[in-house]
Structure formats: structure tokens, C-alpha cells
């Protein structure tokens, strides 16, 4: 099974900040395998976690304070970190 993955997440904050088009387009969307243990599940879990560098916030919440470009680059790096090969 597959799922649509937003490189820059479709959070309320991001929709307000960047608009729908910035989030829902072929540059920001990709299909990833979905399900337990998949890259999509691992990334989602990571974004829900609190990391030392996020000052007590979840990665998702911390990331929402960053620019679109910073979020995009972070998202691409996390895909690579979790094994996605472009």
C-alpha cells in the first residue's frame, strides 16, 4: 500500500503561511510505501518525536517555525536518512 507524502507538511500553520498550492503540487508530493515499518511511517514517527535540537517541541512543531525552503530541505534530508533513494 502507498500514501501521498508531503515533503513540506500540510499543517494548518503551513497552509496559512505558504498557501495550498505550495503544499499540494508535484514538487512537494511523492508516493511512498505506507504501513508499519515503512519509510512513511518512520518519517511520521520522527516528526512526532521530540529531539534535543527542537527545544522540547516535536519536530513537526519546531519545523513549522522554519521557512518553506528550510522545511523542504529538511524533508528531503529525512527521506534520505530513512533510506529513500531518489
Number of C-alpha atoms within 10 A of each C-alpha: 7 12 13 13 18 19 20 25 22 17 13 11 13 21 15 10 14 14 13 12 10 16 20 15 11 10 12 18 15 13 11 18 15 16 13 9 10 16 20 22 16 17 18 14 12 16 19 14 15 16 14 9 10 14 10 12 15 18 20 19 17 16 21 19 13 13 14 18 10 14 19 19 14 16 20 16 14 18 19 13 12 14 11 13 7 6
